[in-house]
Amino acid sequence: MTDFLLELRCEEIPARMQIKASEDLGRLFTEELARSGLQPESIDSFVTPRRLALIARNLPLETAAVSEEFKGPRTSAPAQALEGFLRKTGLTQDQLEDRDGVWFATVNKPGRATAEVLAEAVPAIIRSFPWPKSMRWGAASQTTESLRWVRPLQGIVAILGEDLVDIEIEGIRSGYATLGHRFHHPGEITIGGAHDYAEKLRACHVIASHQERQSIIEARAAEAAAARGYAVIEDKGLIAENAGLTEWPVPLLGDFDPAFLEVPPEVIQLTLRINQKYFVLRDADGKLAPAFICTANIEAKDGGAAIVAGNRKVLAARLSDARFFWEQDRRTKLEDHAKKLERITFHEKLGTVADKVERVAKLARRLVEEGIVAPAKAGPHPQISHPDATSAMDSRHGNDEGKKALADLAEQAARLAKADLVTEMVGEFPELQGIMGGYYARAEGLPDAVADAIRDHYKPVGQGDEVPTAPLTVAVSLADKLDTLRSFFGIDEKPTGSRDPFALRRAALGVIQIVTANNLRLSVAEGELLDFFADRLKVQQREAGVRHDLIDAIFALGGEDDLVRLLARVEALQSFIATDDGANLLAGYKRAANILKKEGAETAGQVELSHAPEQAEADLIAALDAAEPRADASLAAEDFEGAMAALATLRAPIDAFFETVTVNDADPAKRSARLALLARVRNAVHAVADFSKITG
């Protein structure tokens, strides 16, 4: 058993591709060797900007011999059949065995040298490698049959134990030599094998492990920041990216003019992180610090002073541009910026962004005027009002002044919410849409609630994002998302499979989160859009432990488009099904439904008894007479636990009915009456939930 080292060296691999490429190399290598019966004990993976490598541990020096048996034609079969079987197996007739009139062949395949298998496997892996983007180069690139790689492939190291595995592809032949750090050790390094690969590279200023480079960056950046009384704002993605840009990472701390801090902190953070790949720092008070950490790829003789000075100069230019955009944008009011939205097409069938803004403004106002979003109640924790049937009437017929004020502000905020899309700052940093609008609104003296609504109206943008609760923000955010959904469904632009170019799934989840978090009572949709909401609701509620079949059981009733009421019904149903009464009622319901289906008695009729009922029969009728009006009253009052409790009273009578009563009685009148009674049971249950949708 011995180790195998493979290194594929090339020009710089983009940082975003490195981890996936390292995983793909290990996977393809394992799959390719498995075809020959080889399996390494483990694989160690390495990746740097200039190399992709792995070490396969404890490979045998040759594959095991294999004996395979093949069944052939009958001995009486035509000669052509026998000839075909012989060609397939590579044997002659005298090597076959006759077993009860059937030819059998035993093919013995001797073991192969592992080096021979590797010499075939590595070129196959290289040619089939799934880079997201790749290129051809040199004279060979004139033909489409030439090799494609992420960047020009320059060298291959392939060593089994201490022996070179001879591999050649597109004129590149394997060898013992690789290169060290581009500046610290630009010359060749001779690798002895897997045992000294990582340490020889380290001696030449290359840390082969991506994970180790990440650890170095994280630890040394934290040390450099702490030395100045700062802390690094956590950013795992940026750590990984810097590790993908360096082979010998050296974090260095620099600073910038504190005067730039007058620019919104989000702008500074994006300038540092996106444009420059710098780490952002905060001071002891948690505020943005006028400093940064860059990651050099060399151990500079001056301790990095020149590198920091160069980065400081580049950053100053970037921040000067950002400050110019900040100042320039504020010279124009948001309402004047908003007029330019008429020049931007939202969708060819839906008009301009200005047209969308008009729709959203009207809808935001309507949400307030109809009492769906109400002014915040006074008190220590103002929030959306959560009216029940009585308080909703009070809200709609009282506090008209507060409602009108909120409606006016909702319309104003909605008309300005997209205005920052045409500003210089959002043109430079699209990630800041909404955020910059909030800053510009505050800077020109608009109410804080309006500025907040503009800033947060895109929220929530994901499952873990903050959900708006301020009434004004809720109105604008909800209106924006509902308009997007209704508009695109209206022109038949629905998500299909994995395609969702207009992010409608995200918009639907956003609506669900806003509505449920704020207990808003509104009809979200109808038709196809309601089915779409049902699917999104299952996704959103799965993490909360809510069973999707219970959501189906409520949606199947039809007419339920109030998400708050729907989830309250689902919660009550889930609690009920978890009890013995619920589980037994479900079993009884399914037994009744199966009998009705088998007998073709799908409709319920009046239970008219022409016979003296048996005790269990009479008890079930009495239980239904009591439970049905009680369940109906509970549903009307939105007391869904009460409705479930009413159903629970049916559990014992149904059990007793099935134990003692013969449904398919020889007397047709008894049989008909008892089937009608079972149909009544089914319909009583369906008034609360469609139990046929419940699994288990």
Steps between C-alpha positions, in 0.01 A plus 500: 500500500630843410393861451441678171558873446333689217555872438353690206671838472368787291464875490280667765178317582222746594449493876126429472570175309770349719309314774256342254786403268684332789187302587444406135856372461463268799161377379609436139821331612309264731243417232763439230706265717190313616444385142820301529427372849731742681395691809728728701474488878455879503566809289667823614415797279700818435432809295679834454463766233750312283448134574239233558631192680409187692670218687330159479601300807584128509442386144601142412776470239275296273135417459365162605455226241134456404316194379165560330251242379273559199200297391486436126258346248373144512729237346230438240484867397602607147872542432461879467387525864803306620735711286360819649546365854861404427574849363350656813706290740819477291513124549497196272235228505726250672527745795123496557319271742183311411258501792178315428495615141604862562841652425676680788822700477738586782714806422802556720630854510845531653579786734639822354775721631352796685740730315349383172147570627605847620664579165162445333285655775672839539467612134134390506441711812672803350300481177164459677558754778183708564636854520215756496711695250797370305724596209724369224844651433796496268518357150292196598205725581421526130320165525199429720654165592778666697518500880290746700605609849412790727830669411790363292621174652876520558615193691408161643657326798396134532698287746400157630712432805830642370448394137387734226177405325558582134211717378484715189216725386514769231880502511512539878689210658501414869814549707636543849528879472258771606539871578509679832376850582498731198724757674662330798605186312430528126726206411419132474456269799560128478231301679595160638143379544189542708704487821685829441260691271340741748820565696716567192241749377487664843880536494454686173228732638196309375238377747321230304198465730218743434365439851836582659526824304152597622601433860815710462307792352231490766743477793755756380236749388345483847843551660581800279163662576525438874841663510328827403196452725277389212311180415440338161139490386442128439495404132560131428448547128770766480742281696448220248540743210827640633626145556420436135702803390820417687749218542681665794243726672624793706220719651602867532319783675462842340286805564310767309393859561228506772329776300373230264284365784242768418401272213241236605677201659345253255673683216837483672455132581414412141787711369744314724354156459376483140739732321816434698449165681596672828374405844285760673576597861296642785616692804434430867158672474396276212524781245680474167872563549706708255721202429515184289692175466629387164660163431838506328644199318861564605710545813623853421844612620360830629233323700237587244523879529516555124214257439282675756586841354403384152173354621427813702543710186269280292241495778509878534412533133212255538365674809533839329279369219249372756494837679449677167201273421360562847523875462383503139192286561383717791485807275189354338184425696371144496177607331709640212709185484173305487396676179789331320343159569279562196810426289559155652301203371378272776371239254388538142149381589481687831635840404764710671624506857294819537189299407583244767556776756154639420339159558690445824410847632128440442515154656696621805238767558218248460657262752478777759157635400347152521641451848729214403801700619400722790680781682719384787331486837630729770705340772851383575503257206309657209433253220248401238153466644368146489120542475257218555152521354388760759812714534537512121170684484613739770825562311319570175242732645725671749834676491426627147752779542784260583397272217499784246841620620644149467342456156652830380844403628472149350423646160782753531754236603391266222538772238858565617606142581656428160642848439854408607524254206604792279755647743874489445561307822260216420637494147840425655368274777170333398503319837412834662163550332249600764774566754621810317144615441452494875810713555400750230146527641634572848754749363228705330291511816227248422339326802705224655219249443506578127879466487478168685232370264710591196806336657327178602231448237696219331506303825485215569730384221558153641386253763731639769454868417332754728124526445354855506261582784468881476156569346628728224775259396259206510258680268765586240688171516182293477363709215824471304511120529130446434519718190800303371319169546166610358661677206720211385234237554266727304725477193561127552863541607506235771802314643567167332723233652818665622437813289371805682643801312278752677556357852130430549563220749696743715222760470237247609709394800540867588124552493446193718759616754359854519139385526564234763749702707256792520179296515356687203154399385477518124420288199843436348395352166268277303528236230844398386663756725330348805643157408841667465464647849406157632824352365709783642322474833599133524863594441486783754323297767710184460778655708246577771410132517161533330398201287425584136212249484318696771534817294354305206214384723399861564564634147296211356187641662513790253429864568776537761727782387563666837847380601464589867172313530637211294806454719287521814288217359811300409648549847177382663481202263862400568440510875180298463650230277777451756242393764345154538157643415639656183689192386199272564257740334729509196498119488121494533461769233718307256304181562175685432642670189628168363160335546325791329746493212466123459121518506486805274314696766689827464216739589339545836128477540254553776520207741142374498463190710229254405628262761562507870864614531749297690643670808834589336311633197282722713798618705688608185198692371467676836871580507481650150192705594701651785842529330399653166348828629773528764774463234322746268474759777866457591609540137291816463672643810841384373530280807673215319599318818131500589412356159754221552357435848156462345638241256667319788156415644436285192797271564332257747162478319672428168716228659193342659305522172764306308532243779130409527315618187500322162505772234436273201191346651289262291210742544545768225329765712736445795799493267399827331434677830831389649697608190327838524604516866863435407475770235376735768800411716733572209336834425507603865874439503546679165342812642816531709769342277526258210629197689553313171811713446654394832761227478538231763 
